[in-house]
Amino acid sequence: MAASRPSDEEQQEWISKSELKREAEELQKIGNEIVALGKGDLAKIPMDEELELAVALALRLKGKNEAHRRQLQFIGKLLRFRDVEPIREALDKIRNKHNQASQHFHKMEQWRDRLIAEGDDAIQALFAECPEMESERQRVRQLVRQANKEAKTSKLPKASRELFKLIREHLEDKL
């Protein structure tokens, strides 16, 4: 009597032990990420009551190393029995928001640096991108001149900071 071969359905359902471990570790990382969030971001994560209570307990146990670690493992275990896709999506949105904020910040810094380096040409380009800033023309030119003076004399970059604030006031919503 020959050994019977598993059917296609049985082969598809079989998952290796290492694959199960990788999935459990990924869920544990998601749990760690949830616990690390601030209150505002934590409210954006879709959780049932049991998971919320587990996360709240983990936050209270933060100073107690071993208890905190066990609670994080428990959260990972709870996540194994839930649909984590909505949680992943919420975490992605939160991460994306932070990435976008830093990109906007870098663009505003680039505008400031460009204004200081290029002068009038960069000022015209800035007004073309942000016409409502045209009313600040005199202030922008004055800050650019002061920033250049400060750079040459190695003074503190006070005008450069003021220029950045002015750019941020006008461009924060546009970028």
C-alpha positions as CSV (number, residue, x, y, z in Angstrom):
1,M,0.0,0.0,0.0
2,A,1.5,3.3,-1.2
3,A,1.5,6.4,1.0
4,S,-1.2,8.8,-0.2
5,R,0.0,12.2,-1.3
6,P,-1.6,15.3,0.2
7,S,-4.2,16.9,-2.0
8,D,-3.6,20.4,-3.4
9,E,-5.9,22.0,-0.7
10,E,-4.0,20.4,2.1
11,Q,-0.7,21.6,0.6
12,Q,-2.0,25.2,0.3
13,E,-3.2,25.3,4.0
14,W,0.1,24.1,5.4
15,I,2.2,26.9,6.8
16,S,5.7,26.3,8.1
17,K,6.6,27.0,11.7
18,S,9.1,29.7,10.7
19,E,6.4,31.5,8.7
20,L,4.1,31.4,11.7
21,K,7.0,32.8,13.8
22,R,7.6,35.6,11.3
23,E,3.9,36.5,11.3
24,A,3.8,36.5,15.1
25,E,6.9,38.7,15.3
26,E,5.4,41.1,12.8
27,L,2.2,41.4,14.9
28,Q,4.4,41.9,18.0
29,K,6.1,44.8,16.2
30,I,2.7,46.3,15.3
31,G,1.7,46.0,19.0
32,N,4.9,47.7,20.0
33,E,4.2,50.5,17.5
34,I,0.7,50.9,18.8
35,V,1.9,51.2,22.4
36,A,4.6,53.8,21.4
37,L,2.0,56.1,19.9
38,G,0.8,59.3,21.6
39,K,-2.7,59.8,22.8
40,G,-3.9,61.6,19.7
41,D,-2.5,59.0,17.3
42,L,-3.7,56.2,19.5
43,A,-7.3,57.3,19.1
44,K,-7.0,56.9,15.3
45,I,-6.2,53.1,15.6
46,P,-9.3,50.9,15.2
47,M,-9.3,48.6,18.3
48,D,-11.9,46.6,20.1
49,E,-12.4,46.9,23.8
50,E,-10.1,44.0,24.8
51,L,-7.2,45.3,22.7
52,E,-7.7,48.9,24.1
53,L,-7.6,47.6,27.6
54,A,-4.4,45.6,26.9
55,V,-2.8,48.7,25.3
56,A,-3.8,50.9,28.3
57,L,-2.3,48.3,30.7
58,A,0.9,48.2,28.6
59,L,1.2,52.0,28.9
60,R,0.8,51.8,32.7
61,L,3.5,49.1,32.9
62,K,6.0,51.1,30.9
63,G,8.6,51.4,33.7
64,K,8.3,47.7,34.8
65,N,10.5,46.0,32.2
66,E,9.5,42.3,32.5
67,A,5.8,43.0,33.0
68,H,5.8,45.5,30.1
69,R,7.5,42.9,27.8
70,R,4.9,40.2,28.7
71,Q,2.1,42.7,28.1
72,L,3.5,43.5,24.7
73,Q,3.6,39.8,23.9
74,F,0.0,39.5,25.0
75,I,-1.0,42.3,22.7
76,G,0.8,40.5,19.8
77,K,-1.2,37.3,20.7
78,L,-4.4,39.3,20.7
79,L,-3.6,40.7,17.3
80,R,-3.2,37.1,15.9
81,F,-7.0,36.7,16.3
82,R,-8.0,39.9,14.7
83,D,-8.1,41.5,11.3
84,V,-5.0,43.7,11.5
85,E,-5.3,45.3,8.0
86,P,-7.3,48.3,9.3
87,I,-4.7,48.8,12.0
88,R,-1.9,48.6,9.5
89,E,-3.6,51.2,7.3
90,A,-4.1,53.5,10.3
91,L,-0.4,53.1,11.3
92,D,0.6,53.8,7.6
93,K,-1.4,57.0,7.6
94,I,0.2,58.2,10.9
95,R,3.7,57.4,9.6
96,N,2.9,59.1,6.3
97,K,1.7,62.2,8.1
98,H,5.0,62.5,9.8
99,N,7.0,62.0,6.6
100,Q,4.9,64.6,4.8
101,A,5.5,67.1,7.6
102,S,9.3,66.6,7.4
103,Q,9.2,67.0,3.6
104,H,7.3,70.3,3.9
105,F,9.8,71.5,6.5
106,H,12.7,70.6,4.2
107,K,11.1,72.4,1.3
108,M,10.6,75.6,3.4
109,E,14.3,75.3,4.5
110,Q,15.3,75.0,0.8
111,W,13.3,78.1,0.0
112,R,15.0,80.1,2.8
113,D,18.5,78.9,1.7
114,R,17.7,79.7,-1.9
115,L,16.5,83.2,-1.1
116,I,19.7,83.9,0.9
117,A,22.0,82.4,-1.9
118,E,20.3,83.8,-5.0
119,G,18.6,87.0,-3.9
120,D,16.2,88.8,-6.2
121,D,15.8,85.9,-8.7
122,A,14.7,83.5,-5.9
123,I,12.5,86.2,-4.4
124,Q,10.7,86.6,-7.8
125,A,10.3,82.8,-8.0
126,L,8.9,82.7,-4.5
127,F,6.3,85.4,-5.3
128,A,5.4,83.5,-8.5
129,E,4.6,80.4,-6.4
130,C,3.0,82.2,-3.6
131,P,1.4,85.5,-4.9
132,E,-0.2,86.4,-1.5
133,M,3.3,86.8,-0.1
134,E,3.8,89.7,-2.5
135,S,2.6,92.1,0.3
136,E,5.7,91.0,2.3
137,R,8.1,92.0,-0.5
138,Q,9.9,94.6,1.5
139,R,10.2,92.5,4.6
140,V,11.5,89.5,2.6
141,R,14.2,91.6,0.9
142,Q,15.2,93.1,4.2
143,L,15.5,89.7,5.9
144,V,17.5,88.3,3.0
145,R,20.0,91.3,3.2
146,Q,20.3,90.9,7.0
147,A,20.8,87.1,6.7
148,N,23.6,87.6,4.2
149,K,25.3,90.2,6.5
150,E,25.0,87.8,9.4
151,A,26.5,85.0,7.4
152,K,29.5,87.1,6.4
153,T,30.1,88.4,9.9
154,S,29.5,85.0,11.6
155,K,26.7,86.4,13.8
156,L,23.8,84.3,15.0
157,P,21.3,83.7,12.2
158,K,18.5,85.7,13.6
159,A,17.3,87.1,10.2
160,S,17.5,83.6,8.7
161,R,15.2,82.3,11.4
162,E,12.8,85.2,10.9
163,L,12.8,84.5,7.1
164,F,12.0,80.9,7.7
165,K,9.1,81.8,10.0
166,L,7.8,84.2,7.3
167,I,8.0,81.5,4.7
168,R,6.3,79.0,6.9
169,E,3.4,81.3,7.6
170,H,2.7,81.6,3.9
171,L,3.7,78.3,2.5
172,E,2.8,75.8,5.2
173,D,-0.7,75.1,3.7
174,K,0.5,75.2,0.1
175,L,3.3,72.5,0.2
